[in-house]
Amino acid sequence: MTPLERTLAKALTEIVIWLDLSDADDIAPEATIKVLEPVVILLQDLSDQNRQALADLINQFAQQETAPDRHLTAWETPETLGLLD
């Protein structure tokens, strides 16, 4: 992966973590779905190989997380984004 791809993957992971760990007072669950739905649709256009590569990269980020809640959310991000079959 290029530095650009790694940075974008990390940014996407951070967004998913923030959305997942936000209180309902910060962002309504329905809003989270509205934010992530078009992203999931875009990612479905990737080849299986590219979706797997992105999932692997996100899992690398998850392994680096030391906070348990961030680790778990990051670990679940590939599934949340529909990257896994």
C-alpha positions in Angstrom: 0.0 0.0 0.0 1.2 3.5 -0.7 1.5 6.1 2.0 -1.7 7.8 0.6 -3.6 4.5 0.8 -2.4 3.8 4.3 -3.4 7.3 5.4 -6.8 7.1 3.9 -7.4 3.7 5.5 -6.3 5.0 8.9 -8.6 8.0 8.5 -11.5 5.8 7.6 -10.7 3.6 10.6 -10.6 6.6 12.9 -14.0 7.8 11.6 -15.6 4.4 12.2 -14.1 4.3 15.7 -15.3 7.8 16.5 -18.8 7.1 15.2 -19.0 3.8 17.1 -17.8 5.1 20.4 -19.7 8.4 20.3 -22.6 8.9 22.7 -26.1 9.0 21.2 -26.1 12.7 22.4 -23.1 13.4 20.2 -24.4 11.7 17.1 -27.6 9.7 16.7 -27.3 6.1 15.6 -29.4 6.8 12.6 -26.9 9.5 11.5 -24.0 7.0 11.9 -25.8 4.7 9.5 -26.4 7.6 7.0 -22.7 8.4 7.1 -21.4 4.9 6.7 -23.9 3.6 4.2 -22.5 5.4 1.1 -19.0 4.4 2.2 -20.0 0.7 2.3 -21.6 1.0 -1.1 -18.4 2.6 -2.6 -16.2 -0.1 -1.0 -18.3 -2.8 -2.6 -17.1 -1.7 -6.0 -13.5 -2.7 -5.0 -12.2 -6.0 -6.2 -12.2 -8.9 -3.6 -8.4 -8.5 -3.5 -8.5 -4.8 -2.7 -11.3 -5.2 -0.1 -9.2 -7.9 1.6 -6.1 -5.7 1.4 -8.0 -2.9 3.1 -9.4 -5.2 5.7 -5.9 -6.5 6.4 -4.6 -3.0 6.8 -7.4 -2.0 9.2 -6.6 -5.1 11.2 -3.0 -3.9 11.5 -4.3 -0.6 12.9 -6.5 -2.6 15.3 -3.4 -4.5 16.6 -1.7 -1.2 17.4 -4.6 0.1 19.5 -4.0 -0.1 23.2 -7.3 1.1 24.4 -9.6 -1.9 24.7 -12.7 -0.2 23.3 -10.8 1.3 20.3 -9.1 -2.0 19.7 -12.4 -3.9 19.5 -14.1 -1.3 17.3 -11.1 -1.2 15.0 -11.0 -5.0 14.9 -14.7 -5.0 13.9 -14.3 -2.2 11.3 -13.8 -4.5 8.2 -17.0 -6.2 9.0 -18.8 -2.9 9.7 -17.6 -1.7 6.3 -18.7 -4.9 4.5 -15.2 -5.8 3.5 -15.5 -9.4 4.5 -17.5 -12.0 2.7 
